[in-house]
């Protein structure tokens, strides 16, 4: 029975090590601080209407990140076309 408990704790540890894909995306975006600010506000107020400044800051950050990503993809596309 103790071996079974030991196996279970190993499985929990392995699951804890896997990061949520959404969290990975937000971390790579550079907007994690804004995201956490929204989460903290929501935990404190439990009303998204009171968290609009944090929501807007997160939205702005993600929009800027998406624009940078589009520009980078366009730049790579143009460079690959120029090398052909």
MMTF fields as JSON, N, C-alpha, C and O atoms, coordinates in Angstrom:
{
  "mmtfVersion": "1.0.0",
  "mmtfProducer": "UNKNOWN",
  "numBonds": 335,
  "numAtoms": 336,
  "numGroups": 84,
  "numChains": 1,
  "numModels": 1,
  "chainsPerModel": [1],
  "groupsPerChain": [84],
  "chainIdList": ["A"],
  "bondAtomList": [4, 2, 8, 6, 12, 10, 16, 14, 20, 18, 24, 22, 28, 26, 32, 30, 36, 34, 40, 38, 44, 42, 48, 46, 52, 50, 56, 54, 60, 58, 64, 62, 68, 66, 72, 70, 76, 74, 80, 78, 84, 82, 88, 86, 92, 90, 96, 94, 100, 98, 104, 102, 108, 106, 112, 110, 116, 114, 120, 118, 124, 122, 128, 126, 132, 130, 136, 134, 140, 138, 144, 142, 148, 146, 152, 150, 156, 154, 160, 158, 164, 162, 168, 166, 172, 170, 176, 174, 180, 178, 184, 182, 188, 186, 192, 190, 196, 194, 200, 198, 204, 202, 208, 206, 212, 210, 216, 214, 220, 218, 224, 222, 228, 226, 232, 230, 236, 234, 240, 238, 244, 242, 248, 246, 252, 250, 256, 254, 260, 258, 264, 262, 268, 266, 272, 270, 276, 274, 280, 278, 284, 282, 288, 286, 292, 290, 296, 294, 300, 298, 304, 302, 308, 306, 312, 310, 316, 314, 320, 318, 324, 322, 328, 326, 332, 330],
  "bondOrderList": [1, 1, 1, 1, 1, 1, 1, 1, 1, 1, 1, 1, 1, 1, 1, 1, 1, 1, 1, 1, 1, 1, 1, 1, 1, 1, 1, 1, 1, 1, 1, 1, 1, 1, 1, 1, 1, 1, 1, 1, 1, 1, 1, 1, 1, 1, 1, 1, 1, 1, 1, 1, 1, 1, 1, 1, 1, 1, 1, 1, 1, 1, 1, 1, 1, 1, 1, 1, 1, 1, 1, 1, 1, 1, 1, 1, 1, 1, 1, 1, 1, 1, 1],
  "groupList": [{"groupName": "UNK", "atomNameList": ["N", "CA", "C", "O"], "elementList": ["N", "C", "C", "O"], "formalChargeList": [0, 0, 0, 0], "bondAtomList": [1, 0, 2, 1, 3, 2], "bondOrderList": [1, 1, 2], "singleLetterCode": "X", "chemCompType": "L-PEPTIDE LINKING"}],
  "groupTypeList": [0, 0, 0, 0, 0, 0, 0, 0, 0, 0, 0, 0, 0, 0, 0, 0, 0, 0, 0, 0, 0, 0, 0, 0, 0, 0, 0, 0, 0, 0, 0, 0, 0, 0, 0, 0, 0, 0, 0, 0, 0, 0, 0, 0, 0, 0, 0, 0, 0, 0, 0, 0, 0, 0, 0, 0, 0, 0, 0, 0, 0, 0, 0, 0, 0, 0, 0, 0, 0, 0, 0, 0, 0, 0, 0, 0, 0, 0, 0, 0, 0, 0, 0, 0],
  "groupIdList": [1, 2, 3, 4, 5, 6, 7, 8, 9, 10, 11, 12, 13, 14, 15, 16, 17, 18, 19, 20, 21, 22, 23, 24, 25, 26, 27, 28, 29, 30, 31, 32, 33, 34, 35, 36, 37, 38, 39, 40, 41, 42, 43, 44, 45, 46, 47, 48, 49, 50, 51, 52, 53, 54, 55, 56, 57, 58, 59, 60, 61, 62, 63, 64, 65, 66, 67, 68, 69, 70, 71, 72, 73, 74, 75, 76, 77, 78, 79, 80, 81, 82, 83, 84],
  "secStructList": [7, 2, 2, 2, 2, 2, 2, 2, 2, 2, 2, 2, 2, 2, 2, 2, 2, 1, 7, 7, 2, 2, 2, 2, 2, 2, 2, 2, 2, 6, 7, 2, 2, 2, 2, 2, 2, 2, 2, 2, 2, 2, 2, 2, 2, 1, 7, 4, 4, 4, 4, 2, 2, 2, 2, 2, 2, 2, 2, 2, 2, 2, 2, 2, 2, 2, 2, 2, 2, 2, 2, 2, 2, 2, 2, 2, 2, 2, 2, 2, 2, 2, 6, 7],
  "xCoordList": [0.815, 0.0, 0.857, 0.487, 1.977, 2.849, 3.453, 3.719, 3.675, 4.196, 3.176, 3.534, 1.909, 0.861, 0.819, 0.678, 0.938, 0.976, 2.179, 2.088, 3.308, 4.527, 4.351, 4.767, 3.746, 3.497, 2.582, 2.808, 1.551, 0.611, 1.318, 1.064, 2.197, 2.888, 3.807, 3.999, 4.378, 5.212, 4.353, 4.782, 3.152, 2.265, 1.836, 1.774, 1.541, 1.135, 2.284, 2.077, 3.479, 4.634, 4.811, 5.074, 4.671, 4.836, 3.776, 4.088, 2.527, 1.473, 1.734, 1.464, 2.256, 2.558, 3.636, 3.645, 4.544, 5.65, 5.189, 5.834, 4.082, 3.579, 2.856, 1.9, 3.326, 2.703, 1.541, 1.607, 0.497, -0.678, -0.289, 0.443, -0.757, -0.4, -0.777, -0.052, -1.897, -2.298, -1.305, -0.942, -0.866, 0.137, 1.454, 2.116, 1.823, 3.033, 2.907, 3.844, 1.765, 1.524, 1.629, 2.276, 0.987, 1.005, 2.418, 2.843, 3.137, 4.52, 5.399, 6.194, 5.259, 6.062, 5.681, 6.495, 4.46, 3.996, 4.624, 4.673, 5.101, 5.623, 4.526, 4.768, 3.339, 2.183, 1.779, 0.674, 2.639, 2.287, 1.95, 1.01, 2.696, 2.431, 1.025, 0.316, 0.627, -0.718, -1.775, -2.824, -1.494, -2.432, -2.613, -3.734, -1.502, -1.584, -2.308, -3.005, -2.152, -2.861, -4.373, -5.135, -4.803, -6.226, -6.686, -7.735, -5.905, -6.284, -6.374, -7.313, -5.413, -5.43, -6.641, -7.302, -6.929, -8.082, -9.368, -10.231, -9.492, -10.695, -10.836, -11.945, -9.731, -9.776, -10.207, -10.935, -9.753, -10.061, -11.493, -12.224, -11.9, -13.207, -14.331, -15.5, -13.97, -14.939, -15.977, -17.137, -15.528, -16.415, -15.551, -14.795, -15.668, -14.795, -14.97, -14.044, -16.134, -16.365, -15.446, -15.101, -15.056, -14.153, -12.693, -11.807, -12.441, -11.072, -10.792, -9.84, -11.596, -11.446, -10.079, -9.567, -9.458, -8.114, -7.107, -6.274, -7.181, -6.266, -6.574, -5.665, -7.86, -8.269, -7.791, -7.27, -7.965, -7.542, -6.029, -5.54, -5.286, -3.82, -3.38, -2.458, -4.035, -3.715, -4.08, -3.31, -5.236, -5.675, -4.682, -4.295, -4.277, -3.313, -1.986, -1.395, -1.533, -0.262, -0.347, 0.559, -1.42, -1.566, -1.711, -1.186, -2.401, -2.545, -1.189, -0.875, -0.392, 0.952, 1.811, 2.564, 1.703, 2.483, 2.062, 2.915, 0.77, 0.286, 0.749, 1.085, 0.766, 1.241, 2.73, 3.162, 3.502, 4.939, 5.137, 6.017, 4.323, 4.42, 4.08, 4.77, 3.011, 2.645, 3.768, 4.099, 4.362, 5.465, 6.649, 7.272, 6.953, 8.072, 7.784, 8.665, 6.582, 6.228, 6.289, 6.761, 5.815, 5.863, 7.311, 7.659, 8.138, 9.555, 10.225, 10.997, 9.921, 10.5, 10.014, 10.78, 8.728, 8.174, 8.866, 9.216, 9.063, 9.727, 11.18, 11.671, 11.872, 13.26, 13.372, 14.282, 12.45, 12.518, 12.18, 12.718, 11.305, 10.965, 12.151, 12.39, 12.883, 14.025, 15.187, 15.983, 15.286, 16.403, 16.136, 17.011, 14.984, 14.657, 15.107, 14.918],
  "yCoordList": [-1.191, 0.0, 1.253, 2.248, 1.229, 2.401, 2.638, 3.781, 1.563, 1.733, 2.455, 3.283, 2.134, 2.785, 4.284, 5.103, 4.638, 6.046, 6.742, 7.896, 6.047, 6.622, 6.879, 7.921, 5.944, 6.103, 7.297, 8.083, 7.425, 8.529, 9.863, 10.782, 9.992, 11.272, 11.59, 12.762, 10.585, 10.828, 11.357, 12.251, 10.815, 11.267, 12.701, 13.483, 13.062, 14.426, 15.37, 16.432, 15.005, 15.862, 16.06, 17.177, 14.999, 15.1, 16.033, 16.844, 15.925, 16.797, 18.24, 19.14, 18.48, 19.841, 20.485, 21.704, 19.679, 20.204, 20.667, 21.514, 20.12, 20.491, 21.827, 21.975, 22.791, 24.106, 24.155, 23.589, 24.831, 24.995, 25.707, 26.696, 25.234, 25.884, 27.369, 28.176, 27.724, 29.131, 29.952, 31.063, 29.403, 30.099, 30.253, 31.287, 29.23, 29.307, 30.416, 31.19, 30.499, 31.522, 32.923, 33.807, 33.109, 34.418, 34.772, 35.919, 33.806, 34.058, 34.469, 35.402, 33.775, 34.101, 35.454, 36.097, 35.882, 37.141, 38.354, 39.434, 38.181, 39.314, 40.05, 41.125, 39.488, 40.131, 39.444, 39.667, 38.626, 37.864, 38.779, 38.5, 39.859, 40.759, 41.351, 41.451, 41.742, 42.277, 41.211, 41.488, 40.007, 38.897, 38.619, 38.433, 38.592, 38.339, 39.479, 39.243, 40.705, 41.844, 41.669, 41.976, 41.175, 40.9, 39.815, 39.943, 38.752, 37.658, 38.126, 37.764, 38.918, 39.42, 40.319, 40.215, 41.188, 42.077, 41.27, 41.545, 40.276, 39.451, 38.678, 38.517, 38.206, 37.481, 38.42, 38.023, 39.653, 40.624, 41.145, 41.154, 41.575, 42.213, 41.248, 41.497, 40.144, 39.178, 39.841, 39.431, 40.873, 41.59, 42.199, 43.141, 41.659, 42.098, 43.575, 44.207, 44.137, 45.554, 46.453, 47.552, 46.003, 46.787, 46.599, 47.246, 45.728, 45.419, 45.91, 45.454, 46.816, 47.263, 47.876, 47.637, 48.655, 49.166, 48.033, 48.106, 46.993, 45.851, 45.051, 44.598, 44.88, 44.152, 44.907, 44.297, 46.224, 47.025, 46.989, 46.914, 47.043, 46.973, 45.629, 45.575, 44.542, 43.22, 43.138, 42.61, 43.652, 43.657, 44.438, 43.98, 45.613, 46.43, 45.702, 45.706, 45.079, 44.338, 43.212, 43.047, 42.443, 41.33, 41.836, 41.216, 42.934, 43.499, 43.934, 43.692, 44.575, 44.996, 43.786, 43.802, 42.749, 41.54, 40.897, 40.45, 40.844, 40.258, 41.074, 40.509, 42.382, 43.231, 42.982, 42.888, 42.875, 42.576, 41.227, 41.071, 40.244, 38.905, 38.933, 38.312, 39.657, 39.766, 40.412, 39.951, 41.487, 42.158, 41.218, 41.197, 40.444, 39.497, 38.431, 38.097, 37.901, 36.891, 37.473, 36.812, 38.707, 39.362, 39.58, 39.363, 40.008, 40.23, 38.921, 38.902, 37.827, 36.534, 36.08, 35.532, 36.315, 35.936, 36.705, 36.129, 38.012, 38.836, 38.415, 38.4, 38.073, 37.651, 36.317, 36.126, 35.401, 34.107, 34.263, 33.537, 35.189, 35.444, 36.095, 35.811, 36.948, 37.645, 36.679, 36.904, 35.62, 34.662, 33.622, 32.802, 33.625, 32.6, 33.03, 32.304],
  "zCoordList": [0.0, 0.0, 0.0, -0.623, 0.674, 0.677, -0.698, -1.069, -1.461, -2.813, -3.684, -4.522, -3.479, -4.252, -3.937, -4.845, -2.677, -2.289, -2.889, -3.309, -2.934, -3.502, -5.002, -5.51, -5.694, -7.125, -7.372, -8.292, -6.544, -6.691, -6.538, -7.317, -5.556, -5.34, -6.507, -6.828, -7.148, -8.316, -9.467, -10.195, -9.635, -10.696, -10.464, -11.412, -9.239, -8.933, -9.227, -9.816, -8.831, -9.095, -10.599, -11.046, -11.377, -12.818, -13.412, -14.284, -12.948, -13.448, -13.075, -13.87, -11.874, -11.425, -12.285, -12.458, -12.824, -13.62, -14.998, -15.616, -15.48, -16.797, -16.693, -15.932, -17.464, -17.434, -18.424, -19.516, -18.024, -18.862, -20.155, -20.104, -21.315, -22.59, -22.636, -23.217, -22.03, -21.998, -21.179, -21.568, -20.041, -19.23, -20.001, -19.908, -20.754, -21.576, -22.611, -22.808, -23.271, -24.285, -23.68, -24.241, -22.536, -21.881, -21.429, -21.562, -20.902, -20.475, -21.653, -21.541, -22.774, -23.958, -24.55, -25.213, -24.314, -24.894, -24.229, -24.818, -23.014, -22.268, -21.506, -20.957, -21.469, -20.83, -19.534, -19.039, -18.985, -17.785, -16.613, -15.869, -16.436, -15.306, -15.41, -14.409, -16.614, -16.815, -16.56, -15.977, -16.997, -16.788, -15.3, -14.826, -14.569, -13.128, -12.415, -11.429, -12.896, -12.305, -12.463, -11.546, -13.626, -13.841, -12.878, -12.248, -12.765, -11.876, -10.419, -9.71, -9.978, -8.605, -8.371, -7.337, -9.312, -9.195, -9.114, -8.281, -9.984, -9.982, -8.672, -8.164, -8.129, -6.858, -5.733, -4.823, -5.808, -4.755, -4.87, -3.88, -6.054, -6.24, -6.632, -6.337, -7.3, -7.796, -8.711, -8.761, -9.428, -10.34, -11.447, -11.207, -12.646, -13.742, -14.055, -14.565, -13.762, -14.048, -13.224, -13.659, -12.062, -11.223, -11.624, -11.065, -12.577, -13.0, -14.421, -15.053, -14.921, -16.302, -16.617, -17.711, -15.718, -16.051, -16.263, -17.167, -15.438, -15.575, -16.833, -17.529, -17.119, -18.325, -19.564, -20.498, -19.577, -20.725, -20.904, -22.032, -19.805, -19.893, -20.467, -21.282, -20.047, -20.579, -22.051, -22.854, -22.408, -23.806, -24.676, -25.751, -24.2, -24.954, -25.129, -26.209, -24.052, -24.119, -25.142, -25.959, -25.104, -26.043, -27.477, -28.402, -27.673, -29.022, -29.57, -30.736, -28.724, -29.142, -29.471, -30.445, -28.673, -28.91, -30.226, -30.993, -30.499, -31.745, -32.953, -33.994, -32.817, -33.919, -34.17, -35.319, -33.102, -33.269, -33.926, -34.772, -33.545, -34.117, -35.608, -36.416, -35.972, -37.392, -38.19, -39.282, -37.645, -38.333, -38.524, -39.585, -37.488, -37.581, -38.635, -39.428, -38.654, -39.659, -41.068, -41.993, -41.235, -42.539, -42.976, -44.137, -42.044, -42.333, -42.77, -43.728, -42.059, -42.429, -43.802, -44.595, -44.071, -45.37, -46.491, -47.521, -46.289, -47.294, -47.489, -48.617, -46.404, -46.497, -47.238, -48.044, -46.965, -47.652, -49.132, -49.968, -49.461, -50.867, -51.585, -52.758, -50.905, -51.509, -51.772, -52.684, -50.989, -51.141, -52.206, -52.486, -52.798, -53.824, -55.171, -56.146]
}
